[in-house]
């Protein structure tokens, strides 16, 4: 079997890092990561510095990667005003994907990372469980733009595409604060420092509604699976842990892990609540001998407000991926605790 070469665009994000970690353990793969900055983690992957917002940077950084056989597109540009994320995210993919599709003479597959926003999850109550066959909502979204551009780019070509649709990807990426795991750890440490119980800062309905999550390592394995399984060509797949939970049941488990008293809902603007607490985290880091990462590298409090505000059920149907052969699952409670402990072992959190 000839060796495959993966290009992971967005290689230092939560999902990109997990993909690189998974692929570089497999001798059948060579791995190239794409990011603006050098990787902060140990890796044997080759990294290419590219500014996806700059067409010339994409041409210079990606235009000679003729050896690439599989592309994993995981890049994301964030803005607190979500409506403003459409144009830059569509632009980044338009700058990068045609360049690599033209350069990679033996290209086999391009895998897009999407999510449940595809189904309008971020706007309010939506049809659950969401299925890949559900029609698009009327509100424009860069997921639609990227997929439409990709299918147009594919016309007349031999390669195929796929799309993964997870929800709240849980893992670790330093400098990527849109991360539920590191955010929860920092939040708990600051509350504990003030002798406060672990209260849920979101909406009451979000505390009791049904929710789901996706482990970053499971997602990586699923994206490689759909990119290398012929039957998955030109298909989208919901990828989650396979179970559901309510925060009201997980919250006491979290509190117990952090050695705190569990409290109920105290709806709080986390941006306002945390605006003067950076020095508290700095003290925690110093006193516990942690790696010197400021709060902004580990937690985005605007994201916290959003993550704990969905006071409606969030459920994706994963029947399709199972029908096509991906049978993996993980217990979400075990996932959270496992990632918390991993950050402790890395001396990122106390």
N, C-alpha and C positions, 0 to 999 in steps of 0.2 A: 504494500500500500504506500503510495507516495505521501510525503509529509505535507501537512496542511499549514498555512500561515494565517493567523488571526490578526486582524487590525481592530483594536479596541479603542474606539473614539470616545473620549471622556474617561480615560484610564485611571484617574485618581479619585473618581467619585465612588459612592458606596457600591453601586452595581458594577462599575468598571473595574474597581480593585478586586472584587470577588471573582469576576471573570478571569482576570489575569492570574490570580492565585490558583484558580482551578485549572486553567489551560497549561500553565507552565509546569505543572506536575505530570503532564501527559507527554511522553516522548514523541507522540505522533504530531505534536504541534510546535511551531515556532510562534512567538508572540511579539507583536509590536503595539505599544501603547501610544496614544495621542493625548496630549494635554498641553496647556500653556506652561505649566510649571513642572519641574523635575519631580519624580515620585518621592514621597516621604517614607515609603516602606521598602523593605528589602525585596528585591526582585531581580531575576535574570532577564526579564523582558527588555527588549530595546525600546527606548522612548524617543518619540519625535515631538519637538515643540512646535505647536501650531496654534495660531489665533483663528478660531473658526469664524469669527466675525469679519475677517479680512480675506477676501478672495485670493489676493496675491500670496498671502501666507499659506493658504491651502494648496495652491498650485506648487509652491516651492517645497512644502513639507510632504505632500502626499503624491505629487505628480510622478515620482520615480519609483513608487512602491509596486513594481511589477509582479513581485512574488506573492502578493496577498491573494488568498483564496476565499476567505470568509471575513466579512465586516460585521462588527457588533457596534451599533450606534447607540450610545448611552448618554451623550452630552445633554446638558440642560442649562439654560440661562434663566435665573430667577428674578422676580420683581414682586414686591409686596402687593402691587396692583396687578392681579393676575391677568387682566385683559391685555396688559402691556407685554406679556410673555409671548404672545403669538408671533409677532413679526420677527423678533430676534431669533427665536428657536426655528422658525421656518427658514430663515436666512442662513443660519449655520449649517443646516443639513443641505441646503441648496448649494452652498459654497463647497462643501466637502464631498458629498456622495458622487456627483458627476465626475469629479477629478479622479477619485479612486476607481470608479467603474471604468473609466477610460484607460487608466494606467495598468490595472490588474488584468493581464491578458488571460489568466486562468481563473478568473473570479467565478465562484460557485454560488455564493449566497450572501445576502445582506439581511441582518436581523435588526429590527427597530425595537427600542424599548418605549413602550407606551404606558398605559395605566388605566385605572377605572374612571378617570376624568373623561375618557372616551365616551362613557355612557352618561355623562352629565352629573356624576356623583358630587361634584364640588358646588353645584347650583342649588341643591335641595333634594327632597325625596325623589327617588328614581325607581324604575322597575327592577325588582329583585326577585330571584337572583339574576344578575346581568349575564346575558349570553352573547357570545361573539357574533351571533346572527342578528342581534338587535339593531334596528336602524339608527343611524346617526341622529344626534339632536340638532336642532336648528341653529344653536349658537356656534359660531366658528371656533375652531381650535387648531393649534399647530399639529396635533396628532393627525388630523385629517389632511392638513397641508403636506406634511411629511410623507404620509402614506400615498397620497395622490401623486406627488412628485416622484416617488420611488416607482410606482407602477408605470408611470409615463416613461421614466428612464429605462425601465426593463423591456419596453416594447422592442421586439426584434432581437433580443439578447438571449443567451443560453442560461444565464444565472437566474436564481429564484430569490424570493424574499420571504420573510416571516415577521410577525409582530408579537411581542410578549406584553401582556397586560396584567401586571401585579398591582398590589395595593400596599401602601406604606412599607417601603422596603427597609428592612431592619438589618443593620450591619455596622460597619465602622469605616469612616473616611475622614482623616484629619484635615481640617480646613473646609469641610463640607458640613455646615451646621444644620442643614435640613435633614436631621437625623434624630429619630425618636429615641434611640438607645443612649447616645451620649447626652442628649438633652435631659432625659429623665434622671440620669446619674448626677449631672451638675445641679439640676433643680433640687433633687433630694438632699444633696450635700449642703447646699446653701440653706435650705429649711432646717436641716438638722443642726447646723451651726448656730441658728437662732433659737434652738430648742422648740421648734414648731413641729406639729404633726404633719404627715404627708397628706395634704389636702389636694383634691382634684380641682384644677383651676378652670376647667371648661364648663360647658353648659350642662344643666341637670339631665337633659335628654341624651346628651352624648355619653354620659356616665352609664346609662341603662340600655342604650340601643345596641343592636348587634353589630359587631365590627370584625374585621379580618386584617391579616398582615401577611407579608411575604419575607421569608428569610433570604438574605442576599446570596448565600451560598447555594441554596435550593434554586433560586432564580438563575444563577450562573449555569448550573447544570441543565436547567430547562432550556435556556437559550442555546446552549451548545447542542442539546438534543434536537431542538426544532430546526437548527441550522444544518444538521448532518443527516436528518431522516428524510428521504425522498418524499414520503407521503405528506410531509408538513409543508411542502413547497407552496408558497403564495397563500398561507393561512395565518390567522391570528389565534392566539391562545391565552385564555385567562390563566394566570399562574399565581396561586396563593399557597399558604401552608396546608390548606385542605380542611381547616377547622374554623370555628367562629368563637368569639368571646364577647363578654361585656366587661367594660372597665370596672364596674362595681364589684365584680368577682375577682379580677386581677389585682385591684388596688391593695387589698390587705396582703397579698402575696408579695407585692413590691415593697410595701412598708416593712414587712418582716425581713426581707433580704437586706434592706438598708438599715435595719435596727431601729426602726421608728414606729411611732404610733400611727395607725391609719385613721384618717379623717374622711369626711364626706366631701360634698361639693361646696366649694367656695369660688364662684365664678369671678375670675380675676383677669384684668388686662396684664398679661405677663410682660409686655414691653414696659409698662409703667412700673410694675412691681419690681422688676429687675434693673431698672435704669441706674440705680446707685449702689449696685451690689457686686460690681466687677472686682473691687478690692477685697471683698469677702472671699471670692473664689481664689484670688491670688494668695491670700493668707492660708487657705486650705491646701493649695498646691505646695507652698513652702513648708508648712508644718508636717505634711505627709510625705515629703520627698518625691512628689509627682513630677512628671515631665512638664516643663513650663509652657503650657498652652493657655493662652487667654480665653476667656469665655467665648468670644466671637468665633473661635475656631471649633468650638464644640457644641454651641447652642445658638439657635436663631429663635428669639422669643416671638417674633411675628409668626413663624412656623408653628410654634407651640399653640398660639391662639387659634390658628387654623386647624391643627391636628385634633384638638379637643373640642371643636365646635360643631361637628357633624351630628346633630341631634336627630338623625334618621338612620335606618338600617343601611349598612354597607355590606353587600353580599354578592360575590361573583360565583357563577356556576363553573366548576372545573371538570365537568363531565367530558368535554371535548378533548382536553389533553390526555385524559385517561383512555378514551376510545382510541386515540392515536398512539398510545403506548407509554406515556410518561406517568408513572405510578407513584412517584415519591411524595411524601408528606412529612410534616413535622408538627409536633405539639407546640402551640404558640406560647404557652406559659414556659415551657422548657426553653424555647428559643430566647425569650426575653432574659431569663435568668442566666442562660449560657453566655449571651452577649455582655450582660452586666459584668459577669465574672471575668470575661476575656479582657475587658477594659481595666479591671482591677489588676489583673496579672501583668498588663502592659504598663502599669503605673500611670495611666491616664486619669483615673478617678480613684478616690479613696475607698 
